[in-house]
C-alpha cells in the first residue's frame, strides 16, 4: 500500500506497531534503504529485531547482516552468527550461505570447514548460486570435503549458469588447466568472456592473454590490448604490467615509453615483481623517465626480495661494479647466489667467479 501510494508512512508505522512481523520487516527495509524516508540503520534494526523475535526469517537474516557489518550496532560476529543460524534453521538460503562463510573463516564461531560445507550444500541443493560457488571452492581446495576438481567444476557450472561472476571465472580456469574437466581453451575463453563482460578484472586479464596467444580464440593483439586495458583500469596489477609491456614494445599501439613506465609503476606499487624489475630497467636506461640509477636499484631490490631471479642477478652485478650502490663483493655474491638458486646460469657463473 505504501509503495502504491494508497497509504502514508504513518499508516505503515501504525500497522507495524501492531506486532505484525511482516509489516515490521517491511518498515525495517524502508529505513534500511531510505525509501521515502531518511536512511536510518538504528530504526531499521529496531523493526527487524521486533520481527526477528517473532521468528521472521528475513528479519533474522538482516539482523545478522547488520551485526556482521556493524550497522547501527556494535560489530559482533558472534551475534551475527546467532541470527544467521536462526534464519538458516528455517531454511533461509542466504543465511545458510553467510553462516557457512563464518564457519569457514572462524568468525563468531569456531572454524569448521565441514560445517561450512554442510551449510553450503543445503542451500546449493536449493539452487542458491552463491552457495553453489562456495561449495565449488571447497571442493577445489579440499576444505571440509575431499578435494575433487570434477565436483568443483559441477558446482561452479551450476552457479555460473545463473550468472555468478566468480563461478564463471573459476570455471574458465578449470577448463584452461584441464582440472576436473577435459582441457578446452575454447570453453575457458567462453566462461572468461561471460565474467569479463560483467567487469570481472581477473577474467578480463586472462581473456586478454588468450587473445594475445590465440588460445581458444582467434589471435588478435588489438582485442587483447582492449581487455588488458579494461582490467588495468580496474587496478589489476598483472594487466597493468602487460599494458606496460605493450606500450614498451609498441605491439598493437604506438610505442610510448612514458606510458609504459606509468603502467609499470601502477603495477609495481601493488607489489608485482615483474613490473618492479621492468620499472627498474627503465630508470636504469632512462627510458620513459629520467635516468636514475638509485631509483633503479630501489625497484630492483623490491623485485629481488620477492625472489625475482633477473632482479637478483642485476643487483649482484651492480654490487660487483659499485654502480648505484657501494661496491661490495659479499653482497654481490649473496644476490648472485640467489639468482643461481633460481636457475639463472649467469648467476651461477658470477657466484663462482667471486669464490
N, C-alpha and C positions, 0 to 999 in steps of 0.2 A: 504493500500500500504506500509506504514511504517513497519507494522508487518510482511508483506510478503517479505520484503527486496527489493521491487520494487521502493522504494522512500527513500530519505535520510531525516534526521531530518530537514535539511534546506528547503527541498521541502515542508515538512509538515508545517513548520513555515510560509513559503510563502503563502500557501493556507489559513492558519488560519488568516493571516493578511488581507484577502480579505472579512472579515466580514461574513464568513460562520459559523453560530453558532455551527453546529455540529462539524466542524473541530476545532473550538476554544475550545469546550468542550473536544474533544479528546486530544488536546495539553495540556489542563489542567490536564487531567488524567495522561499523560506521566510524567509531572513534579511532580504531587502529589505522584505517586507511584515510581518515579525514574526509569522509563522504558527506559533503554538505555541512560539515562542522570542522572546527579546528582540530587537527590531529592531536590526540591525547592518549598516550600509551597507558597512563595511570588509570583513566576511566575505562579503557579497553580491558585492562587486566581485571578491574573490578567486576565488569559484566561477565567476562569469561569465567572468572572464579565462581560466580553465583551459578552459572550454568554447569560448570565442571563439577561442582559439588552435588549436582543433581544427576550426574552420570552422563552428561552430554559429551560425546567422544571428541567432536571437533573442537570444543572449547578446551577440553583437557589437552589436546594436541597443541592448540595455540598457546596455552599457558606454558607448556613445555618449551615451545619456541622462545617465548619471552624470557623465561629463566635462563635459557641457553645463551641468549644474546645480551641479557642484562637490560631489557627494555622496560623502564619504569620500576623495575625490581632489581635488587642486587643480583648480579650474575651468580647462579648457583647450579652447577651441573648435577648435583645430587637431586635437587628439586625438579630440575628439568627431566631427568631420567624417570623420576617418580610419576610425573604427569604423563610422559610419553607411555610409560608402562600401563597406566590406567586406560589410556586410549587404545593401546595395542591389544590389550586383553579383550577389547570389544571388537577387534578386527580392523582397526584403523591402520591402513597400509602405510601411510606416510609416517605415522608414529612408530610403526614397526621398523621402518627404514632408518629413521633418525635414532631410535634406540639401538638398533644394530650398529650404527656408526659409533655410538658412545661406548658400546661393549668392545668394538674393535680398537678404539683409541684408549680405553680405560678412563673415560671422563665421567665422573659422577658415579661410576660403578667399577667393580674390579674387571680388569681386562680379561675378556673371554671370547676368543675367536669362534669357538664352537657355538656359543650362544648367539653371537652376531650372525653367523651363517644360518642358524635356525630361523632367526627373525627375518633375515633377507629372503629365505626360501619361502616362508609363509606368504609374504607379500608378493614375491616374484611369481608364485604359482597362481596368483590372482591378477596377474598382468601388470603389476606395478613396475614401470620401466626403470626407475632409479634403483630399486631392489634387484632387478634382473642384472643391471650393470654391476652393482656391488657384489652380487653373488659371482658374477663372471670374474671380477677382480680377485676374489678369494680363491677361486679355482686356479687362476693364473699364478697366484703367489703361494698356494698351498697353505692358506691360513684358515684353520678351523675345519678344513676338508683336505682330502688327499689332492695334491697338485695334479691337475688334469686339464691340459690345454684344449682338448676336444670339448669338455664341459664348459670351459671358459668361453669358447667360440659360440657354443649354442646359446648361452645366456646373453652374451654380447649381442648376438644377432636378434634375439627376441626384443631387447631394448632398442637396438639400432633401427629395427623395422618400425618402431614407434617414434623415431626421430630423435632418440637420445644421442646427443652430440659426442660425448666422450666414448660411448659404446661404439659408435660408428668409427671413430678414430682408432680405438684399440682393436677393433675387428680388422681394420685395414692393416695394422701392424702384424696381426696373426697371419693374414694372407700373404703379406710381404715376406715374412720369415718362414712360412710353412709350418707353423706351430699349431697343432690341433686340427689343422685343415691342410689340404693339398696346396702347396705354394702356387699362388696365382697372382701375378703382378697386375693383371687387368682388374681383378676383383679388389685388390688392395687399392688401386687408383680410384675405383668406383666408390669405395667406402670413404677414402680420404676426401674425395670430391664432395660427398654429402656433408661431411663435417666441416670442410673448408668453406662451403657455401653458407654455412651458419657461423662463419667467422671464428672457427677454432684455429688458433695460431699454429699449434703443433701440426695439425693436418695440412694447413697451407704450406708450411715449411717442407713437409715430406712430399706433398704433391708437386711442389716446385722442383724438388730433387728428381722426381720421376720424369717430369717433362724435360729436365736438363739431360737426363741419361737415356731417355726413350724406353723406360721400363713400364710396360702395360699401357702405354700411350705413345702417340707419335712424338718423336723428339722435336721440341720446339723451344729454343732458348728465349724467345720473347715471352711466351706464356709462362715459362719457368721463372723468369725475372719478375713478372707480374705477381705471381703467387708469393715469391720471396719478399717482394715489396709490401704486400698486404700483411704478411706475417711480421716483418720487421717493424712496420708501423704500429703493431700491437706490442712491440717490445720483446719479440722472440730473439734471444741472443745468437742462436745459430743462423737464423735468417739474416740478421744484421751483419754477421760475419760474411755470409755468402754474398750479400749485396755489396759489401766492401770488396770482395774478390772480383765481382762482376765489373764494378767501376774501375778497379785497379787494372784489370786485364783489357777492358774495353770490349768484352764479349756482349753482343746484342745492344750495347749502348756506346755513346761516345766516351772514350777513356777520360777519366776525371780523377786524378789522384787526391784532390782535396775532398771530393765526395766520398772516395774510398776511405780516407782517413777518418772522416766524420762517422761512417758506419762502423768501422773497426773500433773507434773509441766508444761508441754506444754499447757495442758488444763487450768490449774489454771491461767497461765499468760494471758489467754484470758478472765478471769473473770468467769469461770464456777464453780459455788459454790460447787457442789458435789465433784469435783476434788480437790478444795481447802480444803475441810474438810478431804478428804481421804489423801491428802498430809500432812496435819497437824497431822493426826493419825500416819503416817509413821515416821515423825520426832519425834513424842511423844514416839513411841515404839522403834525407832532406826531400822526400817525395810527399807532396801534398801538405807539407808542414815544414817549418824552419828546421834545418839540420840541428839536432841537439842530442849529442851522444849520452849526456846524463839522463835525459828523458828516455832514450832508447834502452839504457841499462835498467832503468826503473821498470819498464814494461817487460823486458826480457826476464828480469828476476821474478816478476809476478807469475809469468807463464812457467818458468823453470821450477818454481816452488810447487806447481801443480803437476809436475812430472813431465812437462813438455820437453821432449828429447832435443829438438833443434835449438830451443832456447837455452837448455843446459849446455849444449855444445858451444853456442855463441858466447855465453858468459865465460866458459872456460877459456876460450880464445882471447876474450877481452882482458881477462885477468893475466893471461900469459904475456900480452903485449903492454898491459898497463894503460889501456885505452878506455877512458871514461871512468876508470876505477884505478886504485893503486895497484901497481904490479905486485902479484902475489902468487908464487908457484904452488903453494899449499892449497889455496882456494881454487886456483885453476885446475889442479889435479882432482880436487873434490868434484867440481862440476863436470869435468871430462869423464870421470869415473861413472857418474850418474848417467851421462849420455850413453856411455858404453853399455851400462846395465840395461838401458832402454833400447839396445840393439843398433846403435849408430857406430858403424865401423870407424869413422873419423874420431869419435870419442875414445874408442879403444886405442887407436894409434897415438893420439895426443897423450893419453894417460901413460902408455908405455914409454913414450919419449921423455916424460917428466920423471920417470922412475930412476 
